[in-house]
Amino acid sequence: MSGLRLRLAEERDAEFLLRVRSDPETVWASRRRAAPDPDLHALWLAGLLADPRRALYVAEELEAPDTGEWARWVPVGYARVDDSESGSSELSLALAPEARGRGLARRVIKATVALTPRRAWCAEVRRESVRSLRAFLAAGWRPYGFEWRGAASVAAGAVPGDLRLALGPAEGFVLLEMVPWQEQQEEDLKTMRAQVPR
């Protein structure tokens, strides 16, 4: 398994971040399903980097070529953390197309959570995004709800099928959570129970 690290994003990462965020698969899996405007991307990035309630990390993988060259850190994706006033953090991430299919999403999720392990975490994954959902589940997250959004979301289930189609498609999101401190408490409790003489 190769090395993986997260580092805070900087303005010099703008081109890489725009490339990953503009990739058709990333756009398809994103909440808004809209590619970013390249002319506004640098402004958006500067605003995000200045916001103390948000953090943007670049995930880098250690690449050690067989050619005898020096190993180097190569960007493979990003993780974004949005802190809420309630004390939880929302995690979203994307991988570069060349980094997909190798289990890196799960590792990026775990590495991001490890940065602040006592925090409660949440995420939203489109119901169609099976790879994203699998990555979160493999990283120890659990679903706690499902939400319909979009033109027909108000009437989903209450409107005859033909009318619902006319209103437009509703979009479904699986709501996920990770509460590491709670899991640690459960593990501690199991250990304590195992140590009690019977």
C-alpha positions in Angstrom: 0.0 0.0 0.0 1.4 3.3 -0.9 1.7 6.3 1.4 -1.2 8.8 1.5 -1.2 12.2 3.2 -3.5 15.2 3.4 -2.2 18.8 3.3 -4.1 22.1 3.4 -4.9 23.3 0.0 -3.2 26.5 -1.3 -3.8 28.8 -4.2 -1.2 27.0 -6.2 -3.6 24.0 -6.2 -6.3 25.9 -8.1 -5.6 24.2 -11.5 -5.6 20.7 -10.0 -8.8 21.3 -8.0 -10.6 22.8 -11.0 -9.6 19.8 -13.1 -10.9 17.3 -10.5 -14.1 19.2 -9.8 -14.8 19.7 -13.5 -14.5 16.0 -14.3 -17.8 14.6 -15.6 -18.0 11.9 -13.0 -17.3 14.3 -10.2 -20.0 16.7 -11.6 -22.4 13.8 -11.9 -21.9 12.8 -8.2 -21.9 16.3 -6.8 -24.7 17.9 -4.9 -25.4 20.6 -7.5 -24.4 18.6 -10.6 -22.9 21.7 -12.2 -19.3 22.2 -13.3 -17.6 25.2 -11.7 -17.1 28.3 -13.7 -13.3 28.4 -14.5 -13.4 32.3 -14.4 -14.8 32.3 -10.9 -12.9 29.3 -9.5 -9.9 31.2 -8.2 -12.2 33.6 -6.4 -14.2 30.8 -4.9 -11.0 29.1 -3.8 -9.6 32.2 -2.1 -12.9 32.7 -0.2 -12.9 29.0 0.9 -9.3 29.2 2.1 -10.0 32.4 4.1 -13.1 30.9 5.8 -12.2 29.6 9.3 -15.3 27.3 9.3 -14.0 25.4 6.2 -10.9 23.4 5.4 -9.9 22.1 2.0 -7.2 19.4 1.9 -5.3 18.0 -1.1 -4.9 14.2 -0.8 -1.5 13.2 -2.1 -0.1 9.7 -2.7 3.6 8.8 -2.6 4.7 7.8 -6.0 7.9 5.8 -6.2 8.9 5.2 -9.8 10.7 2.0 -10.7 13.1 4.1 -12.7 15.4 5.0 -9.8 14.1 8.5 -9.6 13.2 10.1 -6.3 9.8 9.4 -4.8 7.4 12.3 -4.8 4.0 13.3 -3.5 1.4 13.4 -6.3 -2.1 15.0 -5.8 -4.9 12.4 -6.2 -7.9 14.2 -4.9 -9.3 16.5 -2.3 -11.4 16.5 0.9 -13.5 19.4 2.0 -14.7 19.9 5.6 -17.5 22.3 6.5 -17.9 22.9 10.2 -21.4 23.6 11.5 -22.4 25.7 14.5 -23.7 22.5 16.1 -20.2 21.1 16.3 -20.4 18.5 13.5 -18.4 18.6 10.3 -19.6 17.7 6.8 -17.2 15.9 4.6 -17.2 15.9 0.8 -14.4 14.6 -1.4 -13.5 13.8 -5.0 -10.7 11.9 -6.6 -8.9 12.6 -9.9 -10.0 10.2 -12.7 -6.6 8.5 -12.7 -6.9 7.7 -9.0 -10.2 6.0 -8.9 -10.9 2.3 -8.4 -8.0 1.7 -6.0 -9.7 2.2 -2.6 -8.2 5.7 -2.2 -11.6 7.3 -1.4 -11.9 5.1 1.8 -8.4 6.0 2.8 -9.0 9.8 2.2 -12.2 9.6 4.3 -10.4 7.9 7.2 -7.4 10.3 7.0 -9.7 13.3 7.1 -11.6 12.0 10.1 -8.3 11.2 11.9 -7.5 14.9 11.7 -10.2 15.7 14.3 -11.2 12.3 15.7 -13.5 13.5 18.5 -15.8 15.4 16.1 -19.2 14.1 14.9 -19.2 13.8 11.1 -21.9 13.8 8.4 -22.0 13.4 4.6 -24.5 13.3 1.8 -24.1 10.9 -1.1 -26.4 10.7 -4.1 -28.3 7.5 -4.2 -26.9 6.7 -7.6 -23.3 7.1 -6.5 -22.6 3.5 -5.5 -18.8 3.9 -5.4 -19.0 6.9 -3.0 -21.5 5.1 -0.8 -19.3 2.0 -0.7 -16.3 4.1 0.3 -18.0 5.8 3.2 -19.4 2.5 4.4 -16.0 0.8 4.1 -14.6 3.7 6.2 -16.9 2.9 9.1 -19.7 5.4 8.4 -23.4 4.5 8.8 -26.5 5.7 7.1 -29.0 7.5 9.3 -31.5 8.8 6.8 -32.6 9.5 3.2 -33.8 12.7 1.7 -35.6 13.6 -1.5 -34.8 17.0 -3.1 -35.7 18.7 -6.3 -38.8 19.6 -8.3 -40.8 16.6 -7.4 -39.5 16.1 -3.9 -42.4 17.8 -2.2 -44.8 15.5 -3.9 -42.8 12.3 -4.0 -45.0 9.5 -3.1 -48.2 11.7 -2.9 -48.5 12.5 -6.6 -49.5 10.0 -9.3 -46.5 8.9 -11.3 -47.4 10.8 -14.5 -47.7 14.1 -12.7 -44.5 13.4 -10.7 -42.7 12.9 -14.1 -44.1 16.2 -15.3 -42.8 18.0 -12.2 -39.3 16.8 -12.9 -37.1 14.2 -11.2 -36.6 14.2 -7.5 -33.0 13.6 -6.4 -32.3 11.2 -3.5 -29.5 11.6 -1.0 -28.3 9.0 1.5 -27.4 10.8 4.8 -24.4 9.3 6.5 -22.7 9.9 9.9 -19.5 9.0 11.7 -19.3 9.5 15.4 -15.8 8.2 16.3 -15.9 9.1 20.0 -19.1 7.1 20.4 -17.5 4.0 18.8 -14.5 4.4 21.0 -16.8 4.5 24.1 -18.5 1.2 22.9 -15.1 -0.4 22.4 -14.0 0.7 25.9 -17.2 -0.7 27.4 -16.6 -4.1 25.7 -13.0 -4.2 27.0 -14.2 -3.3 30.5 -16.9 -6.1 30.4 -14.3 -8.6 29.2 -12.1 -7.8 32.2 -14.9 -8.4 34.8 -14.5 -11.8 36.5 -17.5 -14.1 36.0 
